[in-house]
Every structure is written in C-alpha cells, then in structure tokens.
Amino acid sequence: MGRAFRDATSLPSPPAAVPPLKDLLILDFSTLLPGPLATLFLADAGAKVVKVERPATGDAMRDFAPAIGDEGVSFALLNRGKSSVALDLKDPGAKDRLLPLLKAADVIVEQFRPGVMARLGLGYEDVRAINPDIIYCSITGWGGAGPKADEAGHDLNYMAETGVLGLSVGADGAPVLPPLPSADIAAGTYPAMINILLALRRRDRDGTGCRIDVAMGENLFPMAYRAVGDAKALRHRPVAGGDPLTGGSARYQIYRTRDDRFLAAAPLEDKFWAKFAAIIGLPAELIDDARDPPATKSAVAALIAGRDAAEWAAAFAGADVCCSVVLSFEEALRDPHWAARGVFDRRIGIADRVVPALPSIVAPELRAEDTASHAPSLGEANGALLGRDPEPI
C-alpha cells in the first residue's frame, strides 16, 4: 500500500468511483481535535488511517463526555473508519514494532510538543532515514521553533495571544468566548490537510517528501486579515469592536428582539442596506450610517426591539437582505435545507446505536464509499498490523 499513485504522469486517470487518496497510508499519532479531524477528512477521501495510541487509555477523547455506553461520542465522530494500534512509544522496542508501518507510510501526522517525537526516535529525520519520501506533518500551537515553541496552550490561548480574541467584545467591553475552536480547526486541521495534499501533489511530480510545520497561532493571522492590514500596512491600531465586522457598523450587528431573541443583521452592501432600512422603517436622516454610526446603531436596535423575532423573520422572508433570526442549535438541525442536501445522511455506529456521522468537508464525488462505519476499539488492529495482540490492560 501507499505507492500505487506515486507517479501520476505514468498512470491513467482513475475512474470517478476511485477515491483520490486510495492506497495511501497515514500513521496518526495525534490526539484530541486538530490532527484527528484532519485525518478523518483524509480517510473520507480514501486514505487508510492507523491511529497509534497509548495502551490502557488511548486518545484522551475516548473518555470525554457525552458518551453512549462506554464510547465517547466525540471520539467516535472524529475517528470513524480508522484503525487503532496500542503501543507504548517509550518502550525501547516500540520503533522496531512500528518499522513495517513506518516504511510503508505515505504520511505521518503528530501533535506532540516540539522535540517529543525525536526523543522517542520517531522524529522526521529518524523516519526519513528509513522512508526517504515520507510526508511528516507536525501540528503544534506555536510551531517547532521560536520563543513560544514549548509553551502549552489551547484554542483560547492561541486566540488570546495573537490578539484575535480581543477584536470582538461584548457590551461590557470584555472579549466574548468563541463558540467554536477556531484555532484548532481553521488554523490547525485545515492547514494540515491543505499542506499534506500539496506535499502529496509535489511528491507525485518529483518523488520527494518533506516536513510540514503547522503552527496554529500564526495560522490565525490570515483570518484576521483586516486587522493585519490596519496594523501592518496602515499603521493603525485596531480597536476592539470598531471594525465593520466586529461591531463598528450598524450593518453587521446582533440585535435583540421584543421577545428576547436575536436578529443577526448583515446587510453590508448598499443594495441590502437600503432594503433593510426600508423594511424596518429607519428614518431617512440615519440611512447614511457613516455620518453618525452610534446613532444609527441605536436607532436600528430600538426598531428591532419593537417586534418579536417571528415578525422580523416574516418581514425579511424573501427580501434578500442578509438577515437571520439566531437559532438554537436544535432549531438549526431541523432546517429542511440540510435534509435536502443530505448533510446528515451518513451514519455511524456508537455502542449499540446508529447515529448521524459528522458531516464531511470532502465533496461527495471525492469520498470513499458511503457505508455505515464506527470508530476503532483501542488496539483492535495490533494483531493485524503489529504482529501481536494489544498489550494487556
């Protein structure tokens, strides 16, 4: 496995039914979220993913709530369709046991702090010595080098220390807790995937592998492009809540309705703003919102507070003004749009239940065959892949 599509110029184009990463082997040493989500999507595109987990406990997310029976739901969603081997990497014989997989692998994904894999004899140079064209992806908070390289952190820390968290504040001026782990996913998972695919494409051309250093902190900056432009190009100091997309404009705001629900209003362009202003009855002297932004925001807030959310939903329906009632997550999942697109059609077995799988960003035309799947039991592939059963627990 792992070499069938190495020379793309000498092979005929595969039929559409063949997933693009078929026959690629990925060894996944990562845990929790960024790496496992990246390898989940790569598995959706046909790659064979083998998780290398610590004996007895495995990936820490196995024990995270909520659970169905003894199986953690988050772990199952992020690791369906993969294989698992349980191995103590500190054991002197661990590398020898992994040797067949290390030689056959196309990609390695790891998420330890810098230097850990090297101390285990599994760093990039160690693996490259036995597998010269390996693609070796390390995902860390701050990158493999630099003053912060060894600092511990989580998503909130990366957002805080890059200044991204401070760009959006609540009414009391305090930063707002993000509802999504943006650093982990947008700055970790996606850059890892993109660079792995780019490295595979380059290897198809010239046969060379490489090391990929994914630093979640620095990968947040492209998403804060406006603030970067202000600070670096214009020498302006970005003001928390002052950007048009963080609270500085009436055209991009969350407004409270009479029944204590919320309206997400984003009529940014003039064509949307004019229709929005007409529907809510904004006085003509305030439509030019650049003249007195606080006054316009206050006026819009007062008008939106005069009706219930359902009334506003009806008023904006079909008007093409980029306004939405803020739904609960449960309400959002019932939206018939997702059913029409089959977003949650794929299923996964968790304990004794079959539930919707995590939707994939891989286009249906590029996915491996859609079949019911499950997450691996800890060490279930030890016998098949390492030549012996899992260590006793």
Steps between C-alpha positions, in 0.01 A plus 500: 500500500599862480682510167240428231446861398856626552573578134190680379646565154540131421162380617165537329241717672307289751129457448273740683398227744857468632557741791803725441699381803440128453807293592657774712601404851494761777644436846319727743673563832274797581229525764202717590385725212728661235686193375219246534258726309757547222557125467124440513455711187799335333342163580178624340705551184613137510818497710563217744557659842663313786480667841795431726371526857640451848403168663232491769360849434544580132401840364382712794182583310385138539395594854345839422130551567244461360509126454275223376570204721876496545574674171570874485288666232763758402767234460271287287404792274863604445648153453249296304645279233853495643705214645662506843822351634589531868870545563715653774728726296742525794561126484847433352351254252216725383678631192590150386139392529391803300771454238283332232240779531766772501651361182163471324349830615441790265416754770561536872293741709612582853389755755750477786701796625814570294775245558287223653492278191875546451565389858294188427713427192207586275588853390504607137868422446459159667210404276654655192804274543280195440234661278662782299183630335286515813274802549526585869247748641545645849212702648587723797372817659801719429709308248811291531730794578480844657470642853153354556571158345491304827207686661183306569177639362147441384282668243410790727867569575596516133214739431590712803872527428456583132264787585213336314292444813521868592357619168141420595354611833165491674300792633719515812818521292617149589603253229234243415567128531503357144237231436737297281864388540614712206873465569478122521295457184545801272866553599594138571288241323456682170861619454618146582268354238585758236874464545486121506310502171743753351793286612340192347451687173864610498612146581298375203716730287849453642483213750616705799343514841528781753433615852197723562497731804141608575487774765144573608580840651649655189237342277237717671645817348371444143148485643558838667602652169330835561673549833833396347447757225417771750794426729771408251416690182316808627667526842157533662417350835211253459228596747307222673149503361588781260537311174190476277492124565557513875243756609597829343214511252123486526513284189660205679343457840306271727180671616265393779132454409195575714468136609865484610621316195765636265530609141829462312493791257771514231372732223852624428470603137297809411242301305426286807521792743245706307245217504571426866453864597170516310363185664579606857395862441836663570470882481648645181751717684662187651530291184840655433647303786853632448387844625427388856551122545401487870175687432410267214578192708285625786211578268515159333519328839191686621304410188596130512407492870148605406400167343532128577752284317229318304363832373842602376555161341176546308587857406841402362388177332581515131626859526865408434646717775739261681308492829443191712342412832763345727393139539577257776717213381203266531287729285777526242531123467132481408544732201373309193788645296746257662267206433461605138878500459550175691737663749429247776417198285819310581475282808738373763464228763571610856461222759156350427363798305523629144520880483584764238870525424688827513443671162807497280657790315610253231272533198276195446661442161840456668402292802559135563189285483232615743439211736409477866822521702630515853797620698766239581529326833830574669771278349259296290750488209805401706483140384457591134745790481758439772505123497368449851199580714476819709699519819295379796302774669 
